[in-house]
Each structure stands twice: as structure tokens, then as C-alpha cells.
Amino acid sequence: MTSDFPIDRRRLLQAAAGWSALGAVGAAPARDLSGVTLRVGTYKGLWRPLLQASGQANTPYKIDWRELNNGVLHIEAINGDALDLGSGSEIPPVFAARQKSSVRLVAVTHEDLNNQATLARKDSSIRRIADFKGKRVGYVRATTSHYYLARQLAEAGLSFSDIQAVSLTPSDGLSAFARGDLDAWAIYGYNGQLARTQYGARTIKTGVGYLSGNFPIYANPRALDDELRRAALGDLLQRLQRAFAWINGNFLAYARAQSAETRVPVGDLVELFNGRSGDYSLGPVTDAVVRSHQEVADTFLKIGVLDGPADVKPLWDRRFESLLRLPTA
């Protein structure tokens, strides 16, 4: 799969300049949102410190941050009406489509794929994916690591039945990897970086060529149908869009904010950024984005992860499309 809204660095910088002319926090919403509280899911070190570091945190509404460190939990919280906005990869909504979950996908971030990696222990004989046969391989079920590991195995003529697959949370996976309970690990984010820097993990493959790089933003239909909460959500998405554009020229400041929350050394975060597969951005729903997501669902069906076809198109909601269109060059 290829990127669904290719990054044009010059255009992003021009857009950021245009946004800054509106003031650090952007144009004020037309409605009085002072009585609104948005319940927003976040991952440790991501949206919350990003908005603070980029000068976008002074919202005219309140944000009740709820830390949930995988997309499945974000969707479950939305289903239970405990969250208004969340995010994750394309993978959890595939299962949500099968289950007719109450969630909508309203925007897409484009992020680093070199940080989605399949790792081997430094003392392992593993040099390629084909060497995984019979080995203990960790992954996180129903996430990007589940998907790209399945594709990498298939490419090598293997399947999950050929390995000792172990589904673990990222933190449990790091502990298992450190103890030597895993021979290899498909993982994303700073846990993978810690495995490399602290335990000498070797990268066998990354997510490049296996993932689209599209990470949907999930919304609660009840919030979308409420006039004031919808206005607040639109404002927050615009702030996040400006913040994502800001990252590309100000990563050291963001890394310091991330490090304060995650305790991952600033140098490790900067190293990840310097090795990124592409710049960061946030964009609207497009036909290409929806097609990419359907490819993921179809692949999961083909490899037997799903018990039936999943139509993801009904999950996508375009009501913020015009709001998130980047200014033309």
C-alpha cells in the first residue's frame, strides 16, 4: 500500500505559515464552547504534550484527557460513550466494522513507519523473516504489528501457525523481550526504541511497504450529532493539524515534552525522528484513504484473521473534510 496523501514539505511549511498568521491558537470558534468538555483519548507522550509544546493547548473548551494506550481501548471507550475522540491505526476499526461498533473515522494522521518494526534479539541467529519458523515471536493483537507481521510472514512463505506467536501488550512485550522470553518482536512506538537502545535489538524489517502510514482519528457519533461538541471537535482537529505540521520543524521541543511524560531519553526520540519514513501531517478523509483501509480489511480476511468480510466504508465520516483541507500553494 502506498501513502494516501503524499507529503509535500514546501506546501506544509506554507500552510504552517498561513496558520501562524491567525495566531498561535487559531481563529476562535463562532459558538460559545466554554461549557463543553471533550473526553479525549491519548497515548502517553502524544497529543497532550504535543498541543502544549506547539502552543495549541489554550482551547475555549475543557479537555478531559484519558490515557488509553491502544486503539482497541479507544474504540471500546467510544462504544461505551466514555470518550468523544480517540485515535489508532487502521486495524481496530476493521474489527469494529465486523461488530457494527458505534464509531466514526473523521480524519487521518500520517506518521513514521520506520518506528513500526520487527525486531530480533541481539544474540539470536535470526537474520530474516524466514528464520522466524518455530521461534517465539511477540506482537500486539488487532494492531499494526499484527497486520504487518502477518504480511511479512506470508511474504516469507510462513503463517502464524509456523511460529510460536505470543500476543502481549507493548509494556509486557518489552519485559518479555528483555528477559529473553521472546526471540523476535513486532512492535511500534517508543517501546521498540527502548528494545533497540537498552537491549540491543536488531531491526529485521520495518512497516515500510506493509502499512499505508494512515492512522485514523476515531469519533463518537453522539458527539458528532451534538452541535456544540461537534464544533469543539472541529476546533480540536484543526489545532492538531497545526501541531502535526509544527512537529516537522520543531521536533526537539516536542521530544523534550514527550520525554517529560514518557521518561524516554530525548536523544532516543530525536534519533527516531531523524530516521523517520516521512514527515508528520493530519489530513481529511479522502477516497484513497477509504480504499487503503478496505485493503487492510480484505487482507485480514484473506489470511484468516477475520471470520467474514468487513466493509469499512460506512465507518468513515467526511463532515470535517473541508475544515481540514490544507491551503493550496
C-alpha positions as CSV (number, residue, x, y, z in Angstrom):
1,M,0.0,0.0,0.0
2,T,1.2,3.5,-0.7
3,S,0.7,6.8,1.1
4,D,-2.8,8.2,0.6
5,F,-1.9,11.9,0.9
6,P,1.8,12.3,0.0
7,I,3.7,14.8,2.0
8,D,4.8,18.0,0.1
9,R,7.2,19.7,2.6
10,R,7.0,23.1,0.9
11,R,3.2,23.0,1.0
12,L,3.2,22.1,4.6
13,L,5.6,24.9,5.5
14,Q,3.4,27.4,3.6
15,A,0.3,26.1,5.3
16,A,2.0,26.4,8.7
17,A,3.0,30.0,7.9
18,G,-0.6,30.7,6.9
19,W,-1.9,29.2,10.1
20,S,0.6,31.2,12.3
21,A,-0.8,34.4,10.8
22,L,-4.1,33.5,12.6
23,G,-2.4,33.4,16.0
24,A,-0.9,30.5,17.9
25,V,-4.3,29.1,18.9
26,G,-6.0,29.8,15.6
27,A,-9.3,31.6,14.9
28,A,-11.8,31.5,17.7
29,P,-14.9,29.4,17.1
30,A,-18.1,31.3,16.4
31,R,-20.0,29.5,19.2
32,D,-19.5,29.8,22.9
33,L,-17.9,26.5,23.9
34,S,-16.9,27.4,27.4
35,G,-19.4,24.9,28.8
36,V,-18.2,22.0,26.7
37,T,-15.9,19.2,28.0
38,L,-14.4,16.9,25.4
39,R,-13.3,13.4,26.6
40,V,-10.3,12.7,24.5
41,G,-8.2,9.6,24.4
42,T,-4.5,10.0,24.3
43,Y,-1.3,7.9,24.2
44,K,1.5,8.6,26.6
45,G,3.7,11.3,25.0
46,L,1.4,12.1,22.1
47,W,-1.5,14.6,21.7
48,R,-1.4,16.1,25.2
49,P,2.3,17.2,25.2
50,L,2.1,17.9,21.5
51,L,-0.6,20.5,21.9
52,Q,1.2,22.1,24.9
53,A,4.6,22.2,23.1
54,S,3.2,23.6,19.9
55,G,1.1,26.4,21.5
56,Q,-2.2,24.9,20.7
57,A,-3.4,23.9,24.1
58,N,-5.4,27.1,25.1
59,T,-8.8,25.7,24.0
60,P,-12.1,27.6,24.6
61,Y,-13.5,24.3,25.9
62,K,-12.2,21.8,28.5
63,I,-10.4,18.6,27.6
64,D,-10.7,15.6,29.9
65,W,-7.7,13.5,28.8
66,R,-8.0,9.8,29.2
67,E,-4.8,7.7,28.6
68,L,-5.6,4.6,26.7
69,N,-2.6,3.0,25.1
70,N,-4.1,1.1,22.2
71,G,-6.7,1.7,19.5
72,V,-8.9,-1.1,20.6
73,L,-9.4,0.5,24.0
74,H,-10.2,3.8,22.3
75,I,-12.9,2.2,20.3
76,E,-14.3,0.3,23.3
77,A,-14.5,3.6,25.2
78,I,-16.3,5.3,22.4
79,N,-18.7,2.4,22.2
80,G,-19.4,2.7,25.9
81,D,-19.9,6.5,25.5
82,A,-16.9,7.2,27.7
83,L,-14.9,9.0,25.0
84,D,-15.6,11.6,22.4
85,L,-12.4,11.4,20.4
86,G,-9.6,8.9,20.1
87,S,-7.2,7.5,17.6
88,G,-5.3,4.4,16.5
89,S,-4.3,2.5,13.4
90,E,-6.5,1.2,10.6
91,I,-6.6,-2.2,12.3
92,P,-9.0,-1.9,15.2
93,P,-11.8,-0.3,13.1
94,V,-11.6,-3.4,10.8
95,F,-12.8,-5.5,13.7
96,A,-15.3,-2.7,14.7
97,A,-16.8,-2.9,11.2
98,R,-17.4,-6.6,11.7
99,Q,-19.0,-5.9,15.1
100,K,-21.1,-2.9,13.9
101,S,-19.5,-0.8,16.5
102,S,-20.6,2.8,17.2
103,V,-17.5,4.6,16.0
104,R,-16.8,7.0,13.1
105,L,-13.4,7.8,11.5
106,V,-13.2,11.6,10.8
107,A,-9.6,12.4,9.9
108,V,-6.2,10.7,9.3
109,T,-2.7,11.4,10.6
110,H,0.3,10.3,8.6
111,E,3.2,9.1,10.8
112,D,6.5,7.3,10.8
113,L,6.6,3.7,9.5
114,N,10.2,3.1,10.4
115,N,9.0,3.1,14.0
116,Q,6.9,0.1,13.3
117,A,9.5,-2.6,13.3
118,T,10.0,-6.4,13.5
119,L,13.0,-6.9,15.9
120,A,15.2,-9.8,16.8
121,R,17.3,-10.2,19.9
122,K,21.0,-9.3,19.5
123,D,22.2,-12.8,20.4
124,S,19.6,-14.5,18.1
125,S,20.5,-16.4,14.9
126,I,17.6,-14.7,13.2
127,R,18.6,-12.6,10.1
128,R,15.4,-12.6,8.1
129,I,11.7,-13.3,8.5
130,A,12.1,-16.8,7.1
131,D,14.2,-17.6,10.2
132,F,11.1,-17.0,12.4
133,K,9.9,-20.6,11.8
134,G,9.4,-22.3,15.2
135,K,10.6,-19.1,17.1
136,R,8.8,-17.2,19.9
137,V,7.5,-14.0,18.3
138,G,5.7,-11.3,20.2
139,Y,3.1,-9.0,18.7
140,V,0.1,-6.9,19.8
141,R,-3.2,-8.4,18.6
142,A,-5.5,-6.3,16.5
143,T,-2.9,-3.6,15.9
144,T,-0.5,-2.6,13.1
145,S,2.1,-5.1,14.4
146,H,-0.4,-8.0,14.0
147,Y,-1.1,-6.8,10.4
148,Y,2.5,-6.2,9.2
149,L,3.8,-9.3,10.9
150,A,1.2,-11.4,9.1
151,R,2.1,-9.8,5.8
152,Q,5.8,-10.3,6.4
153,L,5.3,-13.9,7.3
154,A,3.2,-14.6,4.2
155,E,5.8,-13.0,2.0
156,A,8.4,-15.4,3.5
157,G,6.0,-18.4,2.9
158,L,5.1,-18.7,6.6
159,S,2.0,-18.1,8.7
160,F,1.2,-17.6,12.3
161,S,0.9,-21.4,12.7
162,D,4.6,-21.7,11.8
163,I,5.8,-19.6,14.7
164,Q,5.1,-19.5,18.4
165,A,3.0,-16.3,18.3
166,V,2.7,-14.5,21.7
167,S,0.1,-11.7,22.0
168,L,1.3,-9.1,24.5
169,T,0.7,-5.5,25.4
170,P,3.6,-3.2,24.4
171,S,4.9,-2.9,28.0
172,D,4.6,-6.6,28.7
173,G,6.3,-7.3,25.4
174,L,9.2,-5.2,26.3
175,S,9.6,-7.0,29.6
176,A,9.4,-10.4,27.9
177,F,11.9,-9.3,25.2
178,A,14.3,-8.1,27.9
179,R,14.0,-11.4,29.8
180,G,14.7,-13.4,26.7
181,D,11.2,-14.9,26.6
182,L,10.9,-13.8,23.0
183,D,13.2,-14.4,20.1
184,A,11.6,-11.7,18.0
185,W,9.0,-8.9,18.4
186,A,6.8,-7.0,16.1
187,I,6.3,-3.6,17.9
188,Y,5.7,0.1,17.4
189,G,6.5,3.3,19.3
190,Y,9.0,4.1,21.9
191,N,8.9,0.5,23.4
192,G,10.6,-0.6,20.2
193,Q,13.2,2.1,20.5
194,L,13.9,1.0,24.1
195,A,14.4,-2.5,22.9
196,R,17.0,-1.3,20.4
197,T,18.8,1.2,22.7
198,Q,18.6,-0.8,26.0
199,Y,18.7,-4.4,24.9
200,G,20.5,-4.2,21.5
201,A,17.5,-5.4,19.4
202,R,18.2,-5.7,15.7
203,T,15.7,-4.4,13.1
204,I,14.8,-7.2,10.6
205,K,12.1,-5.2,8.8
206,T,10.0,-2.1,9.3
207,G,6.5,-1.2,8.4
208,V,7.5,0.5,5.1
209,G,5.9,-1.3,2.2
210,Y,3.4,-3.1,4.5
211,L,1.5,-0.2,6.1
212,S,-0.1,2.8,4.5
213,G,1.0,5.2,7.1
214,N,-2.6,6.3,7.7
215,F,-3.7,6.4,11.3
216,P,-7.4,7.3,11.7
217,I,-8.9,9.6,14.3
218,Y,-11.9,8.0,15.9
219,A,-15.0,9.9,16.9
220,N,-18.1,9.2,19.0
221,P,-21.3,9.5,16.8
222,R,-23.1,11.0,19.8
223,A,-20.6,13.8,20.0
224,L,-20.8,14.4,16.2
225,D,-24.5,14.8,16.4
226,D,-24.3,17.3,19.2
227,E,-23.9,20.9,17.8
228,L,-21.5,22.2,20.5
229,R,-19.4,19.1,20.9
230,R,-19.1,18.9,17.1
231,A,-17.9,22.5,16.9
232,A,-15.4,21.7,19.7
233,L,-14.2,18.6,17.9
234,G,-13.7,20.6,14.7
235,D,-11.6,23.1,16.5
236,L,-9.5,20.5,18.2
237,L,-8.8,18.7,14.9
238,Q,-7.6,22.0,13.4
239,R,-5.3,22.5,16.4
240,L,-4.0,19.0,16.0
241,Q,-3.4,19.6,12.3
242,R,-1.4,22.7,13.0
243,A,0.5,20.9,15.7
244,F,1.4,18.0,13.4
245,A,2.7,20.4,10.8
246,W,4.7,22.1,13.6
247,I,6.5,18.9,14.6
248,N,8.5,18.7,11.4
249,G,10.4,21.9,12.1
250,N,10.4,21.8,15.9
251,F,11.0,18.2,16.9
252,L,13.5,18.9,19.6
253,A,10.9,20.9,21.5
254,Y,8.3,18.2,21.1
255,A,10.9,15.5,22.1
256,R,11.5,17.3,25.3
257,A,7.8,17.4,26.0
258,Q,7.4,13.7,25.1
259,S,10.4,12.8,27.3
260,A,8.9,14.6,30.3
261,E,5.8,12.3,30.0
262,T,7.3,9.0,28.9
263,R,10.8,9.2,30.5
264,V,12.3,8.0,27.2
265,P,15.6,10.0,26.7
266,V,15.3,13.0,24.4
267,G,18.2,11.7,22.4
268,D,16.4,8.4,21.6
269,L,13.3,10.3,20.5
270,V,15.4,12.6,18.3
271,E,17.1,9.5,16.8
272,L,13.7,8.1,15.9
273,F,12.6,11.3,14.3
274,N,15.8,11.6,12.2
275,G,15.2,8.1,10.9
276,R,11.5,8.7,10.1
277,S,10.0,7.4,6.8
278,G,8.3,10.8,6.1
279,D,7.1,14.0,7.7
280,Y,4.1,14.2,10.0
281,S,0.7,15.5,9.0
282,L,-3.0,15.4,9.6
283,G,-5.5,15.4,6.8
284,P,-9.1,14.9,5.9
285,V,-10.9,11.7,4.8
286,T,-10.4,11.0,1.1
287,D,-11.4,8.2,-1.3
288,A,-7.8,7.0,-1.3
289,V,-7.8,6.8,2.5
290,V,-11.0,4.7,2.5
291,R,-9.6,2.4,-0.3
292,S,-6.4,1.8,1.7
293,H,-8.5,0.9,4.8
294,Q,-10.6,-1.6,2.8
295,E,-7.3,-3.2,1.5
296,V,-6.4,-3.9,5.1
297,A,-9.8,-5.5,5.9
298,D,-9.5,-7.6,2.7
299,T,-6.0,-8.8,3.6
300,F,-7.1,-9.8,7.2
301,L,-9.9,-11.8,5.7
302,K,-7.6,-13.5,3.2
303,I,-5.1,-14.6,5.9
304,G,-7.9,-15.9,8.1
305,V,-7.8,-13.3,10.9
306,L,-11.5,-12.2,10.2
307,D,-14.4,-14.6,10.3
308,G,-16.1,-12.8,7.4
309,P,-15.8,-9.8,5.2
310,A,-15.7,-6.3,6.7
311,D,-17.0,-3.2,4.9
312,V,-15.2,-0.2,6.4
313,K,-16.7,2.5,4.2
314,P,-19.7,3.2,6.5
315,L,-17.3,4.0,9.3
316,W,-15.8,7.0,7.5
317,D,-17.4,10.4,8.2
318,R,-16.5,13.3,6.0
319,R,-18.1,16.2,7.8
320,F,-14.7,17.8,8.7
321,E,-13.3,17.3,5.2
322,S,-13.5,21.0,4.1
323,L,-12.3,22.1,7.5
324,L,-9.1,20.1,7.2
325,R,-8.2,20.8,3.6
326,L,-4.7,22.3,3.5
327,P,-4.4,25.7,2.0
328,T,-3.3,25.5,-1.7
329,A,0.2,26.6,-2.6
